[in-house]
Amino acid sequence: MTSIRTARDSQWGKTFARLRTMAREGRYEEAEAEARALAALPRRPWRRRPPHWEARVLATGTAVMHGRTAEALDELDTLIAELEPVGLNSQMLRLIARGNRVVALSGLRRYAEAETEANGILRELNRIAHRAPVAALEINTLGHLAVVLCGLARHEEAEAVARGNLPRTDGPAVAVLHATLARSLNGQGRHEEALAEVRRSLPRPPRYAAGYLDLVTAEALHGLGRRTEADDAVRRALADCERRLHPAHPRTGEARALLARITGEEAGE
């Protein structure tokens, strides 16, 4: 979650800082439940910076990270339509919600729409960069765009975006971006290079990336014909997804599909 100040009242600032920390720690269910409880409070005038809008953005964002993309997308569309960009604060909240929408669209394989949304966010961030701290949201959006470009089979472009974004990325997101870079290399048939990326010494990925490194590893091994190792890796990916993500998370389906391809080919020999 991108951090922005939304309340003059320090109580709300501390509350949302705590919820964002919970989300970063992968405590999605708790963070979403508390954010929805805040969103249900009586609304106050926008000029007094109420918790309502940030609570809704945070709740839908955690739902997306958890993997409830189809459910969250409808809510995001409504939220974005209602959240008029009448000031810098609301502009930033709306852009964060649009970033969550990119992830939801990508998870549903609506890649062309996701690319359009991501590029629109980047243009808007460029317009307001002189007025607000936009770097974190820009880095997040570029990471999402790299995933979208992989989904569109534009792997060379995805590689360029991922490599260009790596020097600006830190923390657990580094592992996620290396996995996306490896995915783009797999798409180009450069499986040895992809393995080298995912086998670097990387920070532990966040919960929303559960299974991602192992899934990309399995794709690389499968491409190299190392089926036993690929089978082991994809089973680890699937177990991680099933343990840590919502059952509807798109990556769980991807892992099952890859496992079926690997075992299906083995069975046919």
N, C-alpha and C positions, 0 to 999 in steps of 0.2 A: 504494500500500500504506500502510495506517495503521501508524505506528511505535509500538511498545510495547516496554518492557524485558522480556526473557525470560530473561536469564542473569546470575547473580551473577558468573560467570567472564567477565572482560573480553574474553577471546578470542572467546567466542560472540557477545557484544554487537557487537564490531567486525565479525565475519563477517557477521552478519545486516544490520548497517547497510550494509555493502558490497553485499550482494545486493539490498537494497531500492533502493539507488542504481542498480544495474544495471537493475533493473526499471523505475525511473522514466526511465532513459535509453533504454528500449525494447530492451534486450538480453535479450529474453525467453528465447530458447533457452539462452543461457549461464546466466542466473539460475536457470532451472528445472532444468537439468542438475545444477548444483552443489547446489541445495536438495534434489534427490532423492538425491544421494550422501550428504548429511548425514542425511537421513531414514533411510537404510539402515544407519547406524551402530548398534552395539549400544545398546539403550535403557537409560536410567538411571532411577532412581526419580523420580517427579514432583516430590517435595519438593526435589530438587536441580536443578530447572528444566532438563531435558535439551533438546537441540536438535531432537529428533524432531518434536514437535508443530508448532513454528513453521516448521520446514522443510517439513512437509507442507502447511501453510496457504499458505506462500509459493509452493510449487511449483504447487499447484492454482490459486492466484490468477494467476500468470503465464500458465498455460495458458488461462485464461479471457480475459485481456487479449490474448493472441495470437490467440484466435478459435476454440479447440478446445472449444466450449461443450458439445456433446453428450457428448464423452468426459470432460470435467471434471465434469459434473454428477453422474454416477454415483460418481465418486471423492469429490466433496464430500458427497454424501448419506452415504456410509460414514464419512467423516472426522467430520462433525458428530455422527453417532450415537455414535461412539467417544469423542469429546472431551467428557467430562462436565464441566460447569461447577462444579468443586469448590472453586475459589478465584477471586479477581479476575482473575488472569493467564489462567487457562483460560477464564473467561467472555469476556474480551476476544478471545482467539484464536477462540473459537467464533463470536462475533459477526462477526469479520472474515470467517471462512469462510462464514457465512450471507449476508454482503454479496456475496461472490463468487457465491454461489448465486443471488441476485437477478439479477445480470448474466447468468448462464448461462440461467436460466429466460426472461428477457426476450429473449435472443438466439434462443431456440427458440420464441418467440412464445407462451409459456405465461404470458401477462400476468396473469391472475387469481391464479395461484399466486405470481408474482413480487410482486404488490402485497401479498398477505397476508404474505409473508416480510418485505418491506421495512417494513411497518407494525409487525410483531412486533419487528424490530430496533430501531426508533425507540422503542417502548414500553420495551424492556429498557434501552436507553441512558438514557432518562429516569430509570429506577429506580436506576441506578448512577452517575449524573452527579456525585453528591457524593463519590464514592470514587475516580474515575478520570478522566483526561483523555479525554473522549469527543467533543469538538467535531469533529475531523477525520473520524472515522467517521460522525458524524451528517451532516456536509456531503456526504460521498460517497454516503450512503444516500439523502438527499433528491435528489441529482442523478440517481441510478438511478431513484428513484420518478417523477421527472418524465418520464423516457423511457418507463417502464411505462405511465403515464397517457396518453401519446401513443399507445402501442400499443393501449390500450383505447378510443381515440377520445374521451377525456375531455380535450379540448384546453384548455378554459378552466381546468380544475384544474391541468393541467400547466404552463400559463403562470404561474399564481399561485405554484406551488411553485418554478419556475425563477426568477422575479423575486424572490421572497422569499429565495432562497438566494444570489443573486448578490453581495450586499454582504459575505457571509462567505467567498466563494471567492477564491482567489488563485492565481498561477502559471499554468501551462499549462491547468489545469482551467477557467479562465475562458473560454477559447475553446470548450471542449466544452459548457459550460453555455449560452453564447450560441447555439450551434448547436441545442441542445435547445429553447431558447426560440423560436428561429426556426422550428423544426419544429412547435411548438405553434401558432404564428401561421399557418403554412401550413395546418394542419388546420382553422383557422377561416376560411380564405379571405383572410387578411390578408397577401397575398404581398409587397406593397411594404414593409410593416413587417418582414417576415421578411428581405428583401434588405438592409434597413438594418442589421439585427442582425449578419448574417454578413459585412458589408462594413465593420464597424468595424475600427479598428486593434487587433488582438488578438494575444496571445502565440502563438507557434507551438504548435499542438496536439501532445499526446503521440502516440506511435506507435499506441496502441490506438484513437485517434480518426482514423486515416488515412482520408481520403476523406469524412469526415463533413461538413465545411463545404461542400465542393463538391457533395455529394449534396443537402444541404438547399438550397443555392443553385439547383441544377438543378430541384428541386421547385418553388421559388418562380417561377423563370423560366418553367417549363412552365405553371404556373397562370396566368401573365400572357400566355400565348400567344407568348412569345418563344422559339420552338422551336430556332432555330439556336444561340442562346446556351445554351439548356438542354442541347442535344446536346453542345456543347463542355464544359460543366460536368460533366455526368454521365460523359463519357468520361475527364475528368481524375480524377473520383472513382474510377472503376473501375480506372484504371491505378495509382492510389495504393494502393488496396486490394490489387490483385494483386501489387504490388511489396513491400509492407510488412507484410501480414497473412498469416495461415495461409489456405490455399485454402478451408477450411471456414468462414471467418468469415462470419457472417450479413450483414454490410454488403456484401460482394461480391455476394451474391445480390440484395440490394435494388438495388444499382446496375445490375446486369444487367436486372432487371425494369423499372426506370424507363427505361433505354435502349431496351428493346423497346417500351414504350408510346410513347415519343417518336418513334422511327423508324417504328413501325407506323402511327401516325396520319399521319405525313408520306407514307408509301407509299400510303395509302388516298385521298389527295387528287388 
